[in-house]
Amino acid sequence: MGMTDTPMSPTVWRRWLAFELTRLRRVAGLEQKDVAKALRCTVTKVSYIENAERPVVLRDLDEVLLGLYGVPEDRWSSYLQAAKKSRQKGWWERYSADALPEWLSLYIGLEQGAEQLRVYDAQLITGVLQTEDYAQAIVRRGTAELTEEQISRRVEFRSSRRAVLTRELDPLRLWVVLDEAVLRRVVGNRAVMRDQLQHLADVADQAKVTLQVFPFEHGAHPGMQGPFTILDFPWPTDPGVVYIEHRSGAVYLETPAEIKDHTVAFEHLCAHALPPDESVALIRDIAREYQ
């Protein structure tokens, strides 16, 4: 197992447990209808649990599922602990829907428990790397008609996300490829951009952060169809998730073909972008242009 000390979010604990319960059921040679009969529930409920759409009830796990699946009793505590953690509240859940819509809340839960993020963006700096002033400029120029309090809450939420990079136990591994346009687009004002780019360059010094820039002069590339994020999780049986955001929500891609397609695209982006050292040098050069 080895999972109980990993600093994952409730969302990711639920995801891990869903994968495990699906695996255990299949190893036991059971179908979802067999589990539904044992739990005296519908097959739909079992499906929700195995798709991580609903946390498993602790009593169902303790009194029915672990025994039904033939799990050795010395391993029960790990599964029960995971179930308890899956039902806790993440820090982001204290925000109301106007600051954090439900579709984004799911992503934040995954982001906060991921082992690695691989990000390509051509329009803006990814959330966990944004300064407060940059984030505020983004929120203010959005289409939502927000009060000052709502703007403040959204900026506070974005700032809280950054802690995942510096948490004491197992910080997030982050690999970002940015189109040069992101560095050239003046968000807020020149001072905001200068501070944001200096922050980018400073964060790139962290051991688990890799930052690359795809310069204009390198021409066409696989990211021209749009930005995307690949989330990887800390156990080998999970293939990961591709996250693609749009104006009204987001798409979560999880089939092996979809993940492979985006992984290959990201590898090509990394291969043809500037190396990390040259990327950071370019970022610092552009930051000086904003003086």
DRENZAKE-340376 format. One record per residue (C-alpha): residue number from 1; residue in one letter; x, y, z. Coordinates in Angstrom, 3 decimals, decimal comma, always signed. Last residue first. Layout:
<atoms>
ATOM;NUM;A;X;Y;Z
...
</atoms>
This chain:
<atoms>
ATOM;291;Q;+11,235;+48,228;-16,159
ATOM;290;Y;+9,081;+45,967;-18,378
ATOM;289;E;+11,996;+45,153;-20,681
ATOM;288;R;+13,825;+43,775;-17,636
ATOM;287;A;+11,111;+41,122;-17,262
ATOM;286;I;+11,681;+40,148;-20,915
ATOM;285;D;+15,355;+39,443;-20,181
ATOM;284;R;+14,475;+37,514;-17,002
ATOM;283;I;+12,027;+35,327;-18,935
ATOM;282;L;+14,589;+34,757;-21,676
ATOM;281;A;+17,203;+33,637;-19,124
ATOM;280;V;+14,629;+31,319;-17,532
ATOM;279;S;+13,937;+29,737;-20,913
ATOM;278;E;+17,631;+29,391;-21,717
ATOM;277;D;+18,172;+27,478;-18,474
ATOM;276;P;+15,058;+25,311;-19,013
ATOM;275;P;+15,877;+24,352;-22,629
ATOM;274;L;+13,961;+26,360;-25,251
ATOM;273;A;+10,950;+24,538;-26,661
ATOM;272;H;+11,291;+21,843;-29,329
ATOM;271;A;+11,724;+18,768;-27,129
ATOM;270;C;+9,379;+20,033;-24,415
ATOM;269;L;+6,594;+20,661;-26,932
ATOM;268;H;+7,155;+17,248;-28,490
ATOM;267;E;+6,885;+15,594;-25,065
ATOM;266;F;+3,698;+17,550;-24,380
ATOM;265;A;+2,107;+16,358;-27,616
ATOM;264;V;+3,076;+12,755;-26,829
ATOM;263;T;+1,491;+13,058;-23,385
ATOM;262;H;-1,612;+14,630;-24,914
ATOM;261;D;-2,159;+11,722;-27,299
ATOM;260;K;-1,287;+9,139;-24,630
ATOM;259;I;-3,851;+10,571;-22,221
ATOM;258;E;-6,574;+10,554;-24,866
ATOM;257;A;-5,738;+7,009;-26,004
ATOM;256;P;-5,644;+5,672;-22,417
ATOM;255;T;-9,105;+7,136;-21,694
ATOM;254;E;-9,262;+9,754;-18,947
ATOM;253;L;-10,152;+13,146;-20,416
ATOM;252;Y;-11,696;+15,721;-18,065
ATOM;251;V;-13,381;+18,605;-19,879
ATOM;250;A;-13,928;+21,971;-18,214
ATOM;249;G;-16,514;+24,615;-17,508
ATOM;248;S;-18,222;+27,625;-19,033
ATOM;247;R;-15,300;+29,427;-20,655
ATOM;246;H;-13,203;+26,352;-21,420
ATOM;245;E;-10,711;+24,290;-19,435
ATOM;244;I;-8,940;+21,139;-20,622
ATOM;243;Y;-7,756;+18,657;-17,993
ATOM;242;V;-6,030;+15,418;-18,959
ATOM;241;V;-6,184;+12,810;-16,196
ATOM;240;G;-3,823;+10,133;-14,911
ATOM;239;P;-3,177;+6,498;-15,840
ATOM;238;D;-3,685;+5,355;-12,221
ATOM;237;T;-2,225;+1,892;-11,551
ATOM;236;P;+1,260;+3,249;-10,839
ATOM;235;W;+0,426;+5,242;-7,700
ATOM;234;P;+1,262;+8,837;-6,887
ATOM;233;F;-1,001;+10,653;-9,350
ATOM;232;D;-0,270;+12,350;-12,675
ATOM;231;L;-2,242;+15,345;-13,933
ATOM;230;I;-1,859;+16,429;-17,568
ATOM;229;T;-2,861;+20,031;-18,225
ATOM;228;F;-4,019;+21,477;-21,538
ATOM;227;P;-3,818;+24,626;-23,646
ATOM;226;G;-5,112;+24,781;-27,224
ATOM;225;Q;-4,851;+23,362;-30,732
ATOM;224;M;-1,539;+25,187;-31,181
ATOM;223;G;+0,092;+22,943;-28,607
ATOM;222;P;+1,497;+20,504;-31,176
ATOM;221;H;+3,916;+23,120;-32,619
ATOM;220;A;+4,217;+25,650;-35,430
ATOM;219;G;+7,047;+28,187;-35,462
ATOM;218;H;+10,258;+28,013;-33,446
ATOM;217;E;+10,751;+31,778;-33,903
ATOM;216;F;+7,860;+32,601;-31,601
ATOM;215;P;+9,600;+31,000;-28,628
ATOM;214;F;+8,252;+27,985;-26,697
ATOM;213;V;+9,335;+28,726;-23,140
ATOM;212;Q;+10,282;+26,075;-20,597
ATOM;211;L;+9,858;+25,828;-16,819
ATOM;210;T;+10,764;+22,875;-14,639
ATOM;209;V;+9,768;+22,965;-10,970
ATOM;208;K;+10,688;+20,158;-8,554
ATOM;207;A;+14,098;+21,478;-7,500
ATOM;206;Q;+12,960;+25,078;-7,091
ATOM;205;D;+14,970;+27,539;-9,193
ATOM;204;A;+12,045;+27,882;-11,623
ATOM;203;V;+10,161;+29,660;-8,817
ATOM;202;D;+12,583;+32,592;-9,109
ATOM;201;A;+12,134;+32,904;-12,868
ATOM;200;L;+8,364;+32,861;-12,562
ATOM;199;H;+8,440;+35,423;-9,744
ATOM;198;Q;+10,566;+37,732;-11,893
ATOM;197;L;+8,030;+37,264;-14,675
ATOM;196;Q;+5,141;+38,200;-12,385
ATOM;195;D;+6,955;+41,220;-10,914
ATOM;194;R;+7,723;+42,604;-14,374
ATOM;193;M;+4,205;+41,820;-15,598
ATOM;192;V;+2,576;+43,674;-12,701
ATOM;191;A;+4,914;+46,624;-13,239
ATOM;190;R;+4,076;+46,711;-16,948
ATOM;189;N;+0,346;+46,824;-16,324
ATOM;188;G;-2,509;+44,464;-15,529
ATOM;187;V;-1,695;+41,690;-17,987
ATOM;186;V;+0,727;+42,830;-20,697
ATOM;185;R;+0,976;+39,965;-23,183
ATOM;184;R;+4,649;+39,376;-23,982
ATOM;183;L;+5,336;+36,585;-21,490
ATOM;182;V;+2,224;+34,605;-22,411
ATOM;181;A;+2,984;+35,160;-26,101
ATOM;180;E;+6,269;+33,285;-25,634
ATOM;179;D;+4,226;+30,089;-25,341
ATOM;178;L;+4,584;+28,521;-21,933
ATOM;177;V;+5,721;+24,981;-21,174
ATOM;176;V;+5,275;+23,983;-17,531
ATOM;175;W;+6,607;+21,023;-15,554
ATOM;174;L;+5,507;+20,909;-11,908
ATOM;173;R;+6,352;+18,301;-9,281
ATOM;172;L;+4,110;+18,951;-6,281
ATOM;171;P;+5,852;+19,109;-2,933
ATOM;170;D;+6,410;+15,798;-1,073
ATOM;169;L;+6,038;+16,739;+2,598
ATOM;168;E;+6,799;+20,312;+3,619
ATOM;167;R;+4,422;+21,984;+1,193
ATOM;166;T;+6,216;+24,407;-1,118
ATOM;165;L;+4,637;+23,809;-4,512
ATOM;164;V;+1,189;+22,922;-3,110
ATOM;163;A;+1,202;+26,270;-1,285
ATOM;162;R;+0,539;+28,042;-4,591
ATOM;161;R;-3,164;+27,154;-4,526
ATOM;160;S;-3,813;+29,610;-1,699
ATOM;159;S;-3,013;+32,535;-4,025
ATOM;158;R;-5,757;+31,495;-6,435
ATOM;157;F;-8,295;+31,348;-3,597
ATOM;156;E;-7,291;+34,758;-2,283
ATOM;155;V;-7,671;+36,197;-5,794
ATOM;154;R;-11,158;+34,742;-6,100
ATOM;153;R;-12,126;+35,993;-2,660
ATOM;152;S;-10,857;+39,512;-3,391
ATOM;151;I;-12,795;+39,638;-6,658
ATOM;150;Q;-15,948;+38,569;-4,826
ATOM;149;E;-15,429;+41,265;-2,202
ATOM;148;E;-14,853;+43,914;-4,876
ATOM;147;T;-18,139;+42,900;-6,495
ATOM;146;L;-18,122;+40,796;-9,637
ATOM;145;E;-19,683;+41,053;-13,075
ATOM;144;A;-18,231;+37,960;-14,734
ATOM;143;T;-16,670;+38,523;-18,167
ATOM;142;G;-13,079;+38,455;-16,943
ATOM;141;R;-10,840;+41,509;-16,957
ATOM;140;R;-10,995;+41,919;-13,184
ATOM;139;V;-10,171;+38,242;-12,581
ATOM;138;I;-7,082;+38,316;-14,803
ATOM;137;A;-5,828;+41,572;-13,244
ATOM;136;Q;-6,342;+40,109;-9,765
ATOM;135;A;-4,355;+37,005;-10,678
ATOM;134;Y;-1,458;+39,145;-11,943
ATOM;133;D;-1,506;+41,227;-8,757
ATOM;132;E;-1,637;+38,120;-6,563
ATOM;131;T;+1,246;+36,441;-8,362
ATOM;130;Q;+0,435;+33,487;-10,611
ATOM;129;L;+2,488;+30,286;-10,598
ATOM;128;V;-0,165;+27,913;-9,192
ATOM;127;G;-2,716;+29,292;-11,658
ATOM;126;T;-0,870;+28,721;-14,944
ATOM;125;I;+0,448;+31,834;-16,650
ATOM;124;L;-1,814;+33,048;-19,431
ATOM;123;Q;-2,662;+32,627;-23,088
ATOM;122;A;-0,454;+29,970;-24,690
ATOM;121;D;-0,487;+27,311;-21,993
ATOM;120;Y;+1,033;+23,841;-21,678
ATOM;119;V;+1,049;+22,113;-18,311
ATOM;118;R;+2,488;+18,901;-16,909
ATOM;117;L;+1,384;+18,475;-13,300
ATOM;116;Q;+2,946;+15,910;-10,977
ATOM;115;E;+2,160;+13,995;-7,782
ATOM;114;A;-1,448;+15,133;-7,718
ATOM;113;G;-3,309;+15,730;-4,459
ATOM;112;Q;-3,801;+19,497;-4,667
ATOM;111;E;-4,370;+19,327;-8,424
ATOM;110;L;-7,114;+16,694;-8,134
ATOM;109;G;-9,056;+18,668;-5,531
ATOM;108;I;-8,430;+21,828;-7,542
ATOM;107;Y;-9,880;+20,129;-10,625
ATOM;106;L;-13,040;+19,064;-8,820
ATOM;105;S;-13,500;+22,578;-7,442
ATOM;104;L;-13,226;+23,914;-10,997
ATOM;103;W;-16,334;+22,058;-12,154
ATOM;102;E;-18,156;+23,068;-8,952
ATOM;101;P;-17,579;+26,793;-9,386
ATOM;100;L;-15,036;+28,470;-7,071
ATOM;99;A;-15,421;+32,133;-6,209
ATOM;98;D;-19,119;+32,439;-7,098
ATOM;97;A;-19,648;+28,863;-5,913
ATOM;96;S;-18,641;+29,671;-2,340
ATOM;95;Y;-15,179;+28,963;-0,972
ATOM;94;R;-14,803;+26,714;+2,075
ATOM;93;E;-14,365;+23,756;-0,263
ATOM;92;W;-10,856;+24,943;-1,190
ATOM;91;W;-9,417;+23,799;+2,155
ATOM;90;G;-10,469;+20,216;+1,389
ATOM;89;K;-13,249;+18,643;+3,450
ATOM;88;Q;-12,910;+15,101;+4,764
ATOM;87;R;-14,801;+12,143;+3,294
ATOM;86;S;-11,884;+10,726;+1,307
ATOM;85;K;-9,724;+10,853;+4,437
ATOM;84;K;-12,059;+8,471;+6,241
ATOM;83;A;-12,102;+6,100;+3,263
ATOM;82;A;-8,285;+6,131;+3,067
ATOM;81;Q;-8,099;+5,254;+6,767
ATOM;80;L;-10,519;+2,392;+6,212
ATOM;79;Y;-8,454;+1,094;+3,296
ATOM;78;S;-5,227;+1,201;+5,281
ATOM;77;S;-6,875;-0,329;+8,368
ATOM;76;W;-8,137;-3,299;+6,343
ATOM;75;R;-4,665;-4,485;+5,373
ATOM;74;D;-4,065;-6,765;+8,384
ATOM;73;E;-7,530;-8,208;+7,785
ATOM;72;P;-6,514;-9,771;+4,462
ATOM;71;V;-8,822;-8,490;+1,658
ATOM;70;G;-11,167;-11,245;+0,445
ATOM;69;Y;-13,290;-8,991;-1,744
ATOM;68;L;-16,484;-9,721;+0,209
ATOM;67;G;-14,628;-9,148;+3,474
ATOM;66;L;-13,378;-5,747;+2,388
ATOM;65;L;-16,754;-4,877;+0,890
ATOM;64;V;-19,252;-5,770;+3,600
ATOM;63;E;-18,826;-4,601;+7,202
ATOM;62;D;-15,860;-2,265;+6,937
ATOM;61;L;-16,429;-0,858;+3,449
ATOM;60;D;-20,176;-0,540;+3,813
ATOM;59;R;-19,708;+1,025;+7,266
ATOM;58;L;-17,271;+3,606;+5,877
ATOM;57;V;-19,691;+4,669;+3,145
ATOM;56;V;-17,775;+4,948;-0,133
ATOM;55;P;-17,253;+8,443;-1,488
ATOM;54;R;-19,309;+9,390;-4,569
ATOM;53;E;-18,227;+10,278;-8,106
ATOM;52;A;-15,032;+8,273;-7,728
ATOM;51;N;-15,977;+6,163;-10,773
ATOM;50;E;-15,987;+2,987;-8,644
ATOM;49;I;-18,238;+4,633;-6,062
ATOM;48;Y;-20,661;+5,963;-8,677
ATOM;47;S;-20,786;+2,536;-10,348
ATOM;46;V;-21,659;+0,881;-7,042
ATOM;45;K;-24,479;+3,398;-6,577
ATOM;44;T;-25,743;+2,744;-10,119
ATOM;43;V;-25,764;-1,001;-9,453
ATOM;42;T;-28,453;-0,260;-6,883
ATOM;41;C;-28,235;-1,025;-3,184
ATOM;40;R;-28,527;-4,008;-0,866
ATOM;39;L;-24,772;-3,908;-0,219
ATOM;38;A;-24,328;-7,596;-1,075
ATOM;37;K;-26,740;-7,305;-4,023
ATOM;36;A;-24,967;-4,200;-5,312
ATOM;35;V;-21,637;-6,014;-5,077
ATOM;34;D;-22,937;-8,896;-7,183
ATOM;33;K;-24,435;-6,423;-9,693
ATOM;32;Q;-21,049;-4,762;-10,006
ATOM;31;E;-19,507;-8,012;-11,138
ATOM;30;L;-17,319;-10,309;-9,054
ATOM;29;G;-14,254;-12,382;-9,915
ATOM;28;A;-12,441;-11,502;-6,667
ATOM;27;V;-9,636;-9,930;-8,714
ATOM;26;R;-12,276;-7,837;-10,479
ATOM;25;R;-13,752;-6,608;-7,228
ATOM;24;L;-10,319;-5,817;-5,807
ATOM;23;R;-9,365;-3,761;-8,877
ATOM;22;T;-12,597;-1,753;-8,795
ATOM;21;L;-12,207;-1,191;-5,060
ATOM;20;E;-8,607;-0,069;-5,563
ATOM;19;F;-9,390;+2,370;-8,374
ATOM;18;A;-12,241;+3,902;-6,364
ATOM;17;L;-10,018;+4,096;-3,278
ATOM;16;W;-7,407;+6,045;-5,215
ATOM;15;R;-10,000;+8,457;-6,611
ATOM;14;R;-11,579;+9,022;-3,212
ATOM;13;W;-8,128;+9,698;-1,735
ATOM;12;V;-7,572;+12,043;-4,667
ATOM;11;T;-10,662;+14,112;-3,941
ATOM;10;P;-9,926;+14,092;-0,207
ATOM;9;S;-6,547;+15,702;-1,019
ATOM;8;M;-3,282;+13,796;-0,924
ATOM;7;P;-0,330;+14,295;+1,403
ATOM;6;T;+1,043;+10,724;+1,125
ATOM;5;D;+1,321;+9,097;+4,555
ATOM;4;T;-1,435;+6,516;+3,994
ATOM;3;M;-0,291;+5,411;+0,558
ATOM;2;G;+2,343;+2,742;+1,215
ATOM;1;M;+0,000;+0,000;+0,000
</atoms>
